[in-house]
Amino acid sequence: MFLKIAPITIFFSFVVVAFMDPISAGKPHIINFRSPNLYPESVSWDPSAQHFVVGSLRHRTLHSVSDAAIVDTLVFDPNLPPNSTILGVTVDNYRRRLLAAVNSIPPLPAFSALAAYDLRSPDRRRLFLTPLRDPAADSAPDKDHPVANDVTVDFSGNAFVTNSAGNFIWKVTPDGEASVFSASPAFTAHPVDRDQKYSFCGINGVVYVSKGYLLAVQTNTGKMFKVNAEDGTARTVLLNKDLTFADGIAVRSDGVVVVVSHQKAYFIKSDDSWSEGVVFDETALEAERFATSVAVGGGDRVYVLYGHVDEGQWGNGVRETFSIVEIESEKEQKEDTVWIYVLIGLGFAYFCVWRFQMRQLVTNMNKKTA
Ligand SMILES: *[C@@H]1O[C@H](CO)[C@@H](O)[C@H](O)[C@H]1NC(C)=O
């Protein structure tokens, strides 16, 4: 009896395992959430609360967005300058803090800061609001005001914030002490085409990689940098192509890095800790919905935020619905499919061998009894 059941069971387990992965993965996940005039520029995933957190344009607010598209206001901070914008947001899961890069965009008076809010307190109490300054812009009035664009956090609670106007990175300690952390010559080593769109936007998306460095991308050159998270020294990562209009960046737990522009998502990997990297796939995005940010959510899935920021920045937008949409690398999907067929093939081969052996066994037994 056992002999008979075992191979069949094994064969069917092969089939089930092979099919379970794509079935559970299903279609890419789409979250359309309603929040009039929000125009969020950034998205982050809160692994403890199992929801996304998004910033907002001119609302001084941070919101959670659930899988079921339920929107909640996490923070409304009336002490921020009126109509200020939250451009970057990240969740410090170890300290249960929300870190938000705050800016006043023209024509409002210039203001850039990092705000931290306590996710353990019921009203998400503000822990600090640290102004972020560009010492060079302070002394030279014709220089661009800083723009605190994106933020990431290390395991000790240090935040790293990119200044996309001044091309450097601030560090803000867990107590809220700010300093210019990395103004590497690498950040200004690549030519910028001043006639191009977004030529004003330098260092932008930034992510902390657990091995002690940051990866940052630069919008107006399409370059990626590896920044030592201890001393701020930086090098350009050698890539097989430029990441045109690079904006948001996120890293999956398997080490694959995804960079988004409003036009596409770049899937990039490296086997030497980001001295070099390879763009192994590009996924087209819906350019008119203007993706600006990418996050790795539950199950290591990659999501982009369609925030329509280009439409909202002039202050006369009337949009009510925004989206967080799962994206996939088609190449990776294909590789998965190949594995499924290999598994089914192996299972079937095993089944045939067993059938053959059984037949021989039966023949032998018949011979003996005859
Ligand atoms: C803030 O925005 C509101 C609504 O758009 C506007 O009426 C108000 O004048 C703005 N305040 C400042 C200080 O710009």
The ligand as an SDF file (V2000), in Angstrom:
LIG
                    3D

 14 14  0  0  0  0  0  0  0  0999 V2000
   -1.9340   77.6180    2.1090 C   0  0  0  0  0  0  0  0  0  0  0  0
   -2.8310   77.0210    1.1890 O   0  0  0  0  0  0  0  0  0  0  0  0
   -4.1090   77.5650    1.1920 C   0  0  0  0  0  0  0  0  0  0  0  0
   -4.9820   76.7130    0.2780 C   0  0  0  0  0  0  0  0  0  0  0  0
   -4.3580   76.4680   -0.9370 O   0  0  0  0  0  0  0  0  0  0  0  0
   -4.0400   79.0290    0.7770 C   0  0  0  0  0  0  0  0  0  0  0  0
   -5.3130   79.5920    0.7930 O   0  0  0  0  0  0  0  0  0  0  0  0
   -3.1050   79.7560    1.7360 C   0  0  0  0  0  0  0  0  0  0  0  0
   -2.9400   81.0970    1.3130 O   0  0  0  0  0  0  0  0  0  0  0  0
   -1.7630   79.0890    1.8220 C   0  0  0  0  0  0  0  0  0  0  0  0
   -0.9350   79.6990    2.8700 N   0  0  0  0  0  0  0  0  0  0  0  0
    0.2810   80.1800    2.6230 C   0  0  0  0  0  0  0  0  0  0  0  0
    1.0160   80.7370    3.8040 C   0  0  0  0  0  0  0  0  0  0  0  0
    0.7790   80.1720    1.5200 O   0  0  0  0  0  0  0  0  0  0  0  0
  1  2  1  0
  1 10  1  0
  2  3  1  0
  3  4  1  0
  3  6  1  0
  4  5  1  0
  6  7  1  0
  6  8  1  0
  8  9  1  0
  8 10  1  0
 10 11  1  0
 11 12  1  0
 12 13  1  0
 12 14  2  0
M  END
$$$$
